């Protein structure tokens, strides 16, 4: 059963300056260490960060949580061995999802100027 859906679109230019410095406070505060490591391994880290930021926004919308209640670093989006993105929740968001039996699915995409994410939160009921 669908618990919620979320989508987000981001103008990539909004985060370009932050992505120029791997130690930028925005990156450190928003992305997990694993996400920052994965971004550093990419030829174009900017697009990795842009899609993941949009993805984090889509996830908390799918969870039907106010943005004021979210620490974006508790939402981690990495790729499996086939390149498909997957979400891992940490901290209070992990507890929130476990208590409700919520699983998450995510799709990410980008073009030259925008990043797009779509997330579905579902329960077994």
C-alpha positions in Angstrom: 0.0 0.0 0.0 1.3 3.4 -0.9 2.1 5.5 2.2 3.2 8.6 0.3 4.9 9.9 -2.8 7.3 12.7 -3.2 8.9 14.5 -6.1 11.5 17.3 -6.3 13.1 19.3 -9.1 16.3 21.3 -8.5 18.0 23.9 -10.6 21.6 22.5 -10.5 23.1 26.0 -10.5 21.8 26.5 -7.0 24.3 24.1 -5.5 27.3 24.6 -7.9 29.3 26.8 -5.6 29.0 24.5 -2.6 30.1 21.5 -4.8 33.4 23.3 -5.7 34.7 22.5 -2.2 34.3 19.0 -0.8 34.5 20.4 2.7 31.8 23.0 2.1 29.5 23.2 5.2 26.4 22.6 3.1 27.9 19.3 1.8 29.1 18.1 5.2 25.8 19.0 6.9 23.6 17.5 4.1 25.4 14.4 2.8 26.7 11.4 4.7 30.3 10.4 4.5 29.5 7.6 2.2 27.6 9.9 -0.2 30.5 12.4 -0.2 33.0 9.5 -0.9 30.8 8.3 -3.8 30.5 11.8 -5.2 34.3 12.2 -5.1 34.7 9.1 -7.2 32.5 10.6 -10.0 33.8 12.5 -13.0 31.1 15.1 -12.3 30.3 15.3 -8.5 27.9 18.2 -9.0 25.4 16.0 -10.8 25.7 13.3 -8.0 25.0 15.9 -5.3 22.2 17.6 -7.3 20.3 14.4 -7.8 20.8 13.2 -4.2 19.7 16.6 -2.8 16.5 16.4 -4.9 16.2 12.8 -3.8 16.4 13.7 -0.1 13.7 16.3 -0.6 11.5 13.7 -2.5 12.0 11.2 0.3 10.9 13.4 3.2 7.8 14.4 1.1 7.0 10.7 0.5 7.3 10.1 4.3 4.9 13.0 4.8 7.2 14.8 7.2 7.6 18.5 7.5 10.9 19.9 6.2 11.4 21.5 9.6 11.5 18.0 11.2 14.2 16.6 8.9 17.9 16.3 9.1 18.8 15.6 5.5 21.9 13.7 6.5 19.6 11.0 7.9 18.6 10.2 4.3 21.3 8.5 2.4 21.1 7.7 -1.3 23.7 5.5 -2.9 23.7 3.2 -5.9 23.7 -0.6 -6.0 26.1 -2.7 -8.1 23.9 -2.1 -11.2 23.8 1.7 -10.7 20.3 1.8 -9.4 19.8 4.3 -6.5 18.5 3.1 -3.1 17.7 4.9 0.1 19.0 4.1 3.6 17.5 6.0 6.5 19.4 6.8 9.7 18.5 8.1 13.1 15.0 9.2 13.9 13.9 8.8 10.2 14.9 5.1 10.4 12.9 4.7 13.5 9.9 6.5 12.0 10.0 4.2 8.9 10.5 1.0 10.9 7.7 1.7 13.3 5.3 2.1 10.3 6.8 -0.7 8.2 7.7 1.7 5.4 10.0 0.8 2.5 11.2 3.4 0.0 11.8 3.4 -3.7 13.5 6.2 -5.6 14.3 7.3 -9.1 16.8 10.1 -10.0 17.5 11.9 -13.2 19.2 15.0 -14.5 19.7 17.1 -17.6 22.1 20.0 -18.0 20.2 22.4 -15.8 17.8 20.4 -13.6 17.9 17.4 -11.3 14.7 15.4 -10.7 13.8 12.8 -8.1 10.7 10.8 -7.5 10.2 8.7 -4.3 7.5 6.2 -3.2 7.0 5.1 0.4 5.1 1.9 0.8 3.9 -0.3 3.6 3.0 -4.0 3.5 -0.7 -3.4 4.4 
